[in-house]
């Protein structure tokens, strides 16, 4: 009985991750190394690095990286984990307009160097709001794919951006569900 209950719990765990993928297709395979930064200075970018380790992804995390401070040619994928945090922005000594400018300039540099650009909301609805949505809207023209926690998209905001741009959207119900998304989209070395 205990074995059956344990097996049922495992199945329920994987079902509860609620992973919904858009097929990445042959033209959207993400490759490492990744450059990961925060777009809004919330803890989500640091959480992304934990999941990236679990998925065996080669990455560099730079919370406040700016154009001119990074050799973009070392990377194949640029990840912006979006979510504005007043506390995080205050601790960094920057305001939302400076932060938006920073990530947009990085996205322009990444696009000019043919990097795939991932817009990721890892903290869900708690990282939605006027400031967070301003960041996402500013980055939308550069997105190659969206990785979004399901409850952040209850209003269809990310679905609309994804549809308008014709780029894939992958959703997950729990933070650890991002690991499955990464596994689906990331090119594995031979």
N, C-alpha and C positions, 0 to 999 in steps of 0.2 A: 504494500500500500504506500509506503514512504517513497519508493522508487517511482511509482506512478505519479504521486503528488509532486515530486521533484521535477519529473519530466514535464508535467503540465505547467509548472511555474516557469520553467525555461522557455517553453513555447509561448506562454503568455508574455514573457519579457520581450521576446523578439517581435511579437505581434504588436506590443504596446509602443515600440519605438516609432510606429506610425510613419515609416519611411515612404515617401512618394517621390519617385524620380521621373524626370523627363529624360528620355534616352539621350545620352550625350552625343551619339552619332560619331562617325569617324573623324569629323573635323573639329570636335571639341574634346580632346584628351588633354588633361592638365599634366604638365611635367614639372618635376623639381629641378633645381631648388626653388622654393617659394620665398618671396619676400612678404612678410606679414606685418601689418601695422594696424593701429586703432584709428578709426574715424569717429572721434567723439570722446576718446579717452575713458571709456568704460572698461570694466574688467574682461569683457568678451574676447578681446584679442589674446589675452593671456590664456583664457580657457581654450581658444582655438589651438594654441601651441600644445596643450595637453592632449587634445584629440589628434593633432598631427603626429605626435610621438606614438600614440597608440596605433596609428595607421602607417607607421614607418615612412613618414614623409620628411624629406630633407628641407629644412626651412631655416630662415633667419628672422628673428623677431626684433623689430625696431619700433618702439612705441611712438617716438616723435621724429622719425627720420624725415629729412627734407631733401628736395632736389639739390644736388651739389654735394650731398653727404653720402651718397651711395653710388656704387658702380653697378648700375642696372644691368649691365651685360652679363653679370654673374648669375642672373635669375631667368627663369622661364615663365613663372607665374607670379602675379601680384595679387595679394589678398588684402582687402580692407574690411575689417570687422567693424560694422557700423553700430553706433549707439552712443548718443550724447549723454555725458555725465557732468553735471555742474560741478560736482566735487572733483572729478578727474581733471576737467578743464582748469579749474581753479588751482589745483595742485601743480599742474603743468605751467601755470602762469599765462594761459592763452584764452582768448574768447572764441566763440563759435565761428565767427567770420574768418579768423586766422586759421582755425582748424580746417574749415572747408577749403580755403585756398591751398593749404598744405597738401591735403589728400587729392585735390583736383590736379594740382601741378604734378604730383607723383603719377597719377593716372595718365596724364598726357605723356609723360616721359615713358611710362610702361607701354602705352599704345604705340608710340613712335618707335619703340624697340621690339615690337611684335610679341610682347608678353600677353598671355591670357590674363584677364582681370576678373577676379571673383569678388562680388559684393556679398558679404555674409552678415546676417543678423543671427547671432547665437544666443542672445539673451531674451528673445521673444518680445512680447507686448510691453514688458517693462522698459524696453529701449526703443519704444515708438514715442512720438510726440513731435512738436513743431521743429525743434532743433535736429533731432535724429532724421526726420523726414527731409529737412533741408539738405543734409549731408547726402542722403540716398539720391535725392533728385539731382543734385549737382554731379554725382558720380554716374548716374544712369546712362549717359551717352557713351561711356567707356566700358560698360559691363559686357563680359563674355558669357557670364552665368551668374545666377543668384542662388545662394544656399541660405535658406530661411527657416527659422523655427516657426512651426505652423501657426501658433497663436499670434505671431507678429503680422500675419497675413489675413486675419479674419475679415478685414474690410476689403480685401482684394487689391490693396495697394501694390504689392510686389507682383502679383499676377498681371495687373494692368501694365506695369513697367516692362515686364518680361514679354508680354504679348506685343506691345507697341514696338519694341526693339527686335523682336524675333529671336530672342536668346532664351536658352533653357532656364527653368526654375526647378530646383529640387528642394523639397521640404522635409522636415523631420519634427517629431513631437517632443522629443527629449534631447538634451544637449549631446549625450553620447551617441544619438542617432546620426550625428554629423560624420562619425567614423564610417558608416555604411555609405554615405553620400560620397565621401572622399574616395573610398575604395572603388566605387562605380566610375568616377570621373578621372581618377589619376592613372596615368600611363605607368605601368610597371616596367622597370628596366629588365632587359633580357638577360 
